[in-house]
């Protein structure tokens, strides 16, 4: 019955191939997700009086840092898969990135750049939390089409079956599922829906409860850690270290760090400042030839 009611995914993961360049849905949705994250961050930051140019400048540094971090953590988890094919490490457009690696790499580079420019990073980080959630949810659509994240078999009506010959895994009813059973839609449905709930929850807190800058970002870190930790129990392709998977250990570490930072903000940081004017007279004027 579960296989009969399962959602059939017949979409070709590959869009087009030009020479050695392969355009995939995973790469496309990753690009759209990044663009959405920057746009949403700029929109929320503007409400607090932050210049859009500052957000775009941070993004120019944070995005490469995030891509590198995402790929490095994935390769580190699956190092055995790349032995003898080291050039495949650079085939990011074909899939194989770690969301956690992207968040850590992008955050570190973004914070470093903002610190160097003396930008109000706690304010910007709160805005970035909403952008990151939106970008993650969109980016996961590429994982859904690829059939990239192996999940456990399910008899529920909303199980997924991958049947296209070009899917990343053997085209059976649910990649990696014994007996051809449909699998849980972990990346394609569960995580985006959980992110949507987190988005609206943080939005309510941002408007009505939180009184200190920086709190929303670290609440986002805790919220996503909880989501990622729970969903790991439904996935099959994660490296295991002891009783937990690598993403679960990472979730515990990032959540613990977030709690410590929140305690620091609560005890040491002042209440949220009033809305700022989107200008800083102390900065040098932008030349006419400079583009956004």
C-alpha positions in Angstrom: 0.0 0.0 0.0 2.8 2.4 0.9 4.6 1.8 -2.5 1.2 2.3 -4.3 0.5 5.6 -2.6 4.1 6.9 -2.8 5.0 10.0 -4.7 6.8 9.1 -7.9 9.8 11.4 -8.7 10.6 11.1 -12.4 12.4 14.4 -12.8 15.8 14.2 -14.5 18.4 15.7 -12.0 20.3 17.0 -15.0 19.1 20.1 -16.9 21.6 20.4 -19.7 25.2 19.4 -20.5 27.5 21.7 -22.5 30.9 20.1 -23.0 32.2 19.1 -19.6 29.9 21.4 -17.8 26.8 19.8 -16.3 23.9 22.0 -15.2 21.8 20.2 -12.5 18.7 21.1 -10.6 20.8 20.8 -7.4 23.2 23.5 -8.7 20.4 25.8 -9.9 18.4 25.6 -6.6 21.6 26.2 -4.7 22.2 29.4 -6.7 18.6 30.5 -6.3 18.8 29.7 -2.5 21.9 31.8 -2.1 20.4 34.8 -4.0 17.2 34.5 -1.9 19.2 34.4 1.3 21.0 37.6 0.4 17.8 39.4 -0.7 15.9 38.4 2.4 18.8 39.4 4.7 19.0 42.8 3.0 15.2 43.3 3.3 15.2 42.6 7.1 18.4 44.5 7.7 17.0 47.6 5.9 14.2 47.7 8.5 16.9 48.3 11.1 18.5 51.0 9.1 21.4 48.9 7.6 22.7 49.9 4.2 22.0 47.3 1.5 25.5 47.9 0.1 26.9 46.6 3.5 24.8 43.4 3.2 26.0 42.8 -0.4 29.6 43.5 0.6 29.4 40.9 3.4 27.7 38.4 1.0 30.6 38.7 -1.4 32.9 37.3 1.3 30.4 35.0 3.1 29.2 33.2 0.1 32.6 31.8 -1.1 33.3 31.0 2.6 30.1 29.1 2.9 30.6 27.2 -0.4 34.1 26.2 0.6 33.0 25.2 4.2 30.0 23.2 2.8 32.1 21.2 0.4 35.0 20.7 2.9 32.8 19.3 5.6 31.0 17.0 3.1 34.3 15.7 1.7 35.6 15.2 5.3 32.5 13.1 6.1 32.8 11.0 2.9 36.5 11.0 2.3 36.5 7.4 1.2 34.2 8.2 -1.7 36.8 10.5 -3.3 39.8 8.2 -3.1 41.2 7.9 -6.6 38.9 10.6 -7.9 40.2 13.7 -6.2 39.0 16.0 -9.0 35.4 15.2 -8.1 35.9 17.3 -4.9 35.4 20.3 -7.1 32.2 19.0 -8.8 29.9 21.0 -6.4 27.3 21.4 -9.1 26.6 17.7 -9.1 25.7 17.7 -5.4 27.5 16.8 -2.2 27.6 19.7 0.2 27.0 20.0 4.0 24.6 22.6 5.2 26.4 22.8 8.5 29.7 23.3 6.7 28.2 26.1 4.7 26.7 27.8 7.8 29.9 27.6 9.7 32.2 28.7 6.9 29.9 31.6 5.8 29.3 32.8 9.3 33.0 32.9 10.2 34.0 34.8 7.0 31.0 37.1 7.3 31.6 37.9 10.9 35.3 38.5 10.2 34.6 40.9 7.4 31.9 42.8 9.5 34.3 43.1 12.4 37.0 44.5 10.2 34.6 47.1 8.8 33.1 47.9 12.2 29.6 47.0 11.1 26.8 46.3 13.6 27.0 42.5 13.1 24.6 41.5 15.9 21.9 43.5 14.1 22.9 42.1 10.7 23.1 38.5 12.0 19.5 38.7 13.2 18.5 39.7 9.7 20.7 37.0 8.2 18.9 34.3 10.2 15.8 34.9 8.2 17.7 35.0 4.9 19.5 31.7 5.8 16.2 29.9 6.6 14.7 31.0 3.3 17.8 30.1 1.3 18.1 26.7 3.0 14.4 25.8 2.3 14.8 26.6 -1.4 18.2 24.9 -1.7 16.7 21.7 -0.4 14.5 21.4 -3.4 17.6 20.5 -5.4 18.3 17.7 -3.0 14.8 16.5 -3.4 15.1 16.2 -7.2 18.5 14.6 -7.0 17.4 11.9 -4.5 20.7 12.8 -2.9 20.0 12.1 0.8 19.3 8.4 1.4 16.5 8.0 3.9 14.9 5.1 5.7 12.0 3.2 4.2 8.5 4.2 5.1 5.0 2.8 4.6 3.4 6.3 4.9 1.5 7.7 1.9 3.9 10.5 1.4 7.0 8.3 0.8 9.1 9.2 -2.2 10.1 6.8 -5.1 12.9 7.8 -7.5 12.5 6.3 -10.9 14.4 8.4 -13.4 17.5 6.6 -14.9 19.7 9.7 -14.1 18.9 9.9 -10.4 22.0 9.9 -8.2 21.2 6.5 -6.9 20.0 3.3 -8.5 16.5 4.1 -9.9 14.4 2.1 -7.5 11.5 3.0 -5.3 13.5 5.0 -2.8 17.3 5.1 -3.3 19.0 2.8 -0.8 15.7 1.3 0.5 15.7 -2.5 0.8 13.0 -4.2 -1.3 12.2 -1.1 -3.3 10.1 0.6 -0.5 9.4 4.3 -0.7 11.5 6.5 1.6 10.9 9.4 4.0 11.1 12.8 2.2 13.6 14.1 4.7 15.3 16.8 2.5 12.5 17.4 0.1 9.6 17.9 2.6 10.4 17.4 6.3 13.2 19.9 6.6 11.7 22.7 4.4 8.4 22.5 6.4 10.3 22.6 9.7 12.3 25.6 8.5 9.0 27.3 7.6 7.8 26.8 11.2 11.1 28.1 12.5 10.9 31.2 10.3 7.5 32.3 11.5 8.4 31.5 15.1 11.5 33.7 14.9 9.6 36.4 13.1 7.1 36.5 16.0 9.8 36.7 18.5 11.7 39.4 16.5 8.6 41.6 16.5 7.1 41.0 19.9 9.5 39.4 22.4 13.2 39.8 21.8 14.8 43.0 23.2 18.5 42.5 22.4 20.3 42.3 19.1 21.9 39.0 18.2 19.4 36.9 20.0 17.4 35.9 16.9 20.5 34.6 15.1 21.5 32.3 18.0 17.9 31.1 18.5 18.0 30.2 14.8 21.2 28.2 15.4 19.5 26.3 18.3 16.3 25.8 16.2 18.1 24.4 13.2 20.3 22.2 15.4 17.2 20.6 16.9 15.8 20.1 13.4 19.0 18.6 12.0 19.5 16.4 15.1 16.1 14.9 14.8 16.0 14.3 11.1 19.4 12.5 11.2 17.5 9.5 12.6 15.7 9.2 9.3 18.8 9.4 7.1 21.2 6.6 6.0 24.1 8.4 4.3 25.7 10.1 7.3 29.0 9.3 8.8 28.7 7.8 12.3 31.0 8.6 15.1 30.2 6.5 18.2 26.5 6.6 19.2 25.6 9.6 16.9 26.2 10.8 13.4 28.6 13.6 12.5 25.8 16.1 11.9 24.3 15.2 15.3 27.5 15.9 17.1 27.8 19.1 15.2 24.2 20.0 16.2 25.1 19.4 19.8 28.2 21.6 19.6 26.6 24.5 17.8 23.6 24.5 20.1 25.8 24.5 23.2 27.8 27.4 21.7 24.5 29.3 21.0 23.4 28.8 24.6 26.6 30.3 25.9 26.5 33.2 23.6 22.8 33.9 24.5 23.7 33.9 28.2 26.5 36.4 27.4 24.1 38.7 25.4 21.5 38.5 28.1 24.0 39.6 30.8 26.3 42.0 29.0 24.5 43.4 26.0 22.2 46.4 26.1 18.6 46.4 25.0 17.8 46.6 21.3 18.6 50.0 19.9 15.9 52.1 18.1 15.6 52.0 14.4 18.8 53.4 12.8 18.9 55.7 9.9 20.3 54.0 6.8 23.4 56.1 6.6 26.7 56.6 8.2 28.2 60.1 7.6 31.6 59.0 8.9 32.2 56.7 5.9 33.8 57.9 2.7 31.3 58.7 -0.1 30.9 56.0 -2.7 32.5 56.9 -6.0 30.3 57.2 -9.1 32.1 54.2 -10.7 31.5 51.8 -7.9 28.7 49.2 -8.5 26.7 47.3 -6.0 
